[in-house]
Structure formats: C-alpha cells, structure tokens
C-alpha cells in the first residue's frame, strides 16, 4: 500500500518539469475554490492593508511551511 511518505519520496525524485506537471494534475483534481475572483482580490487587498497598517506582520516562507507541517501532523 502506498503511504504519503513513499509518494512524497517518489514525487521529489522526479525532475522539475515532471514535478510541475504533477502539481497541475493534483491541483486540477481538487474542488474549485469557494471564492470568486472578486472575493479573492478583496481579501488580498484587506490583508495588504493589515500589513501596511502594522496590524499584522508578514511571515517568512519558512514560517509558513513550518505551520503547514504542524497542521498536517495534527
């Protein structure tokens, strides 16, 4: 039986073009976004305003990925 670990290792052993194709394949298999383009743009503008005002701070890519790993382990 395939495990997430074995699938991840196999995917990461592919060349970059094949990994990109795999990403597209997986993304296409997911449900369409619940938000339309106007809602996504409004949310992005709201978040940008929060950052610009100092209400919230940006996080690094490393912090984001770490948070994803913690969330997926739970």
N, C-alpha and C positions, 0 to 999 in steps of 0.2 A: 504494500500500500504506500502511496506517495505521502510524504509529510511536507509540511511547509518548509522545513529545513532543507530537505532534498530538492524540492522545487526551486528554492532560492539559490542554492549552490549551482544547480544546473542553469538557471537563468543568468546568473552572474558569470558563468563560464562562456557565455555567448559573446560574440563580438558586438561592438557598439551598435552597428546598424540592425542586427538581429534583436538586441535588447530594445531598441526604439520601436521596432515592429511589434514586439511582444507587448510593450506598454500600450500602443494603439489598440491592439487586439483586446487587451484586458479592459481598457477604458471604454471601448465600444460595447463591451458586454455588460457594463453597469447601467443602472436605471438612469434615465435622463435627469438633469438637475431639476430640483423642485422650483428653482427661481428662474425667471426670465432674465434677459439681458439688462433690462432697465432696473430690476431689483438688485442684480449683481453690481451694476455700476453705482447705484445709490449706496449700497453697503460699503463698497470700496471708498467712495468719497467720504462717508461717515467715519470710517476707520482712519483715513488720511487726516481728517480734521482732528480726531482724537490725538493722533501722534503729533501733529503740528502744534496743538494747544498745550501739549505736555501732560494731558490727562492720563495717557498710557505711554509706555515706552516700547520701542521695537525689540524684537528678539532676533538673535542670530540664527542662521541656518542650523547650526549645531544644536542650539536650544530647542528649535522646532523639532528636529529629528529625534532628539532625546525624549521629548514629550510624547511623540508618536510611539516610540518604543515602549515607554512606560504604560501608555494607554493600551497598547495591543497586548501587553503582558498581563494586564488585569483581567 
